[in-house]
Amino acid sequence: MTYSSVNILSSIRGALRKEDGATWILRQRDFDFQNLVNFAELPGNKTLKITEEDIEDVLEYRKGSYSFMALSLLYPNLKLGQVKFHQDHIHPASLFTDTKLREYGVNEAKWE
């Protein structure tokens, strides 16, 4: 785990609980993700909020380490924690060549 992920986890824990002497108590009994999104103070002015712009950015990734994130959202039943997947095993890059796209009848304006 990286230093920043430890800080993020600590910030999330801080939003969910508070110290009461030598123990920790939950700030509230019901878990409301929206409260966590609104009140977690993450380092570097980061936020848990996901905007439409964030979604567009993820969906526009080209083949690479970040594009796997988008592909994994499309396949929620994959055992992501148990198997190391390679992107080409989900959507082979060889099927996205100009020749193949033309063969499948994909409009050239949509290739990008």
Summary of the structure (lengths in Angstrom):
residues: 112
radius of gyration: 20.3
end to end distance: 35.0
largest distance: 68.2
contacts: 200
relative contact order: 0.07
helix: 51%
strand: 7%
